[in-house]
Amino acid sequence: LSESGVPQLVQPMIWDYAADLDVEGKVRLVEKYCRCGFSKVWFASAFKGATGANQSLTLIGHHLRNHLRWLEVARNSPPDALEGIALTGWQRYDHFSVLCELLPVAIPSLAVCLQALTNGGYSEEVKATVEKLLGISNLETETFMR
């Protein structure tokens, strides 16, 4: 890979939507990309639409745990290796399937994930910020919000 010249042309993106993604494995992958000559890598997560093709509501806790794990990967990766993180929001698993998790029901998840990334974690203070921004009295992360 190093000899191909590709590392000077592109930045790889590492995708994983699992709530329990393997932090050590991802850090090793980032290190491998750096050893191959890639200057930066991207991470890709999801704030909705990555938990099932027929999912109607968004389980915030799943996506929050995924983002918290990505923050661990970032903290344990070589300094300056991370270029950014792409928060994806899948709405369809293929062009022949029905839509899942429409954006309106996923906005609380998007807000929680963005605030967790912005603040480097999730706390009662972050939760209160999201509740205030969205105008809701009780943000639920472990049950389906309606």
Sequence and secondary structure as in RCSB ss.txt:
>XXXX:A:sequence
LSESGVPQLVQPMIWDYAADLDVEGKVRLVEKYCRCGFSKVWFASAFKGATGANQSLTLIGHHLRNHLRWLEVAR
NSPPDALEGIALTGWQRYDHFSVLCELLPVAIPSLAVCLQALTNGGYSEEVKATVEKLLGISNLETETFMR
>XXXX:A:secstr
 TTTTGGGT   EEE   TT  HHHHHHHHHHHHHTT S EEEEEEEES S TT  S  HHHHHHHHHHHHHHHH
HS TT EEEEEEEE   SSTTS   S HHHHHHHHHHHHHHHHHTS  HHHHHHHHHHHT S   SSS   
